[in-house]
Amino acid sequence: MSSTRKAMAAGATAKEIEHAVMLALTTTGFPNMIAALSWVHEVFEEAK
């Protein structure tokens, strides 16, 4: 979650952050990627 906040503070868009998480699929596996994506969406909701 802190990486998402840092990326947002650096100016990354929501789509760019989601894309970076999805690229982790082949490295971390589907369950871990989905967990990370849910954490990213939690941070997006907090930021609203």
ABEGO torsion letter per residue (X at the ends): XAAAAAAAAAGBBAAAAAAAAAAAAAAAEAAAAAAAAAAAAAAAAAAX
